[in-house]
Amino acid sequence: MSIAITGTGSYIPTLTITNKDFNKHEFLNLDGSTFKHTNEVIIEKFKAITGIEERRYASKEFTTSNLAFFAAEKAIESAQIEKETLDYIIVAHNFGDLVHGQTQGDTLPSLATRVKHQLQIKNPKCVAYDLIFGCPGWLEGMIQANAFIKSGIANKCLVIGAETLSRVVDDYDRDSMIYSDGAGAAIIERTNKGGEIIAHESGTYAMDEANYLFFGNTYNKSQEDNTYYIKMFGRKIYEFAVTHVPKAMASCLDKSGIKIDEVKKIFIHQANEKMDEAIVKRFYKLYDKEIPEGIMPMSISKLGNSSVATIPTLFDLIKQGKIENQEVKKGDVVIFASVGAGMNVNAMIYRI
């Protein structure tokens, strides 16, 4: 018996927003001044750095917990389990349920409780709670679920990552083009069907790095707007990520006893294409290796950055054969890795 992922599911919102949809936005600098370049130039440079061509936004009638529920249903069906046998429902998010047009998140009751309610699970011993850990939240939820099962506290857990970042962005901030909505879920349980969590690694850097991502005011100084929006120091995050994530991945791999040549895929948080490429390149450089072709599947060009949802969504899409020229087979060793607000990093070595 091993602890493994036995089912996955994802929800991709139906509203597609292309880069061209930002042509009429008024982008401003931090001090409220205008950019020297036209929107066409700004968007072209944005795509060259992030790799994002389009992103998905949730329909107005759906909240984050709705998206989480949609992904959860698919994961339960995929695992072929009885939902009443779940011991834990862990929902990773950052901003709670957001009503379209408002940026104040609603977390009462917890999103996990709302998902349990929507699933109509009657068993009171199925414990539901939320996890806020920045973009690495889903992966940290998987690490917690693994610990619950390993210790005998649980046998079966549902871990979900869901977010509606489109509802916490400042339209005057060019970084608003990065963010998107979505949800991904996984069932993790003790099983004899194959699959195994081999090792994991987590860390929080909260001295100089704590406020690299934060809530701040709009860049439009002429507006009387007391609303807070997601903000970040992009360059500092890039430098932090390419320094610390490769080390976390290497520490995790070394702990696992797996050789780097055995790794078939790296499922990395879809934050920024150039940053992800730099992270993986530095990871292989630690072993004096070149990056193998096709090692890093990407979904960011079409789905954008949906925070906690990117890794479980990408993993589910590849399992379904929906990412061109990418697949995983039974027995493959893969790495999950993420970085985000906190600043937090984590990694996991997993055998399919």
Secondary structure, 3 states (H helix, E strand, C coil): CEEEEEEEEEECCCEEEEHHHHCCCCCECCCCCECCCCHHHHHHHHHHHHCCCEEEECCCCCCHHHHHHHHHHHHHHHHCCCHHHCCEEEEECCCCECCCCCCCCECCCCHHHHHHHHHCCCCCCCEEEEECCCCCHHHHHHHHHHHHHHHCCCCEEEEEEEEEHHHCCCCCCHHHHCECEEEEEEEEEEECCCCEEEEEEEEECCCCCCCCEEEECCCCCCCCCCCCEEEECHHHHHHHHHHHHHHHHHHHHHHHCCCHHHEEEEEECCCCHHHHHHHHHHHHHCCCCCCCCCCCCCCHHHHCECHHHHHHHHHHHHHCCCCCCCCCCCCCEEEEEEEECCCEEEEEEEEC
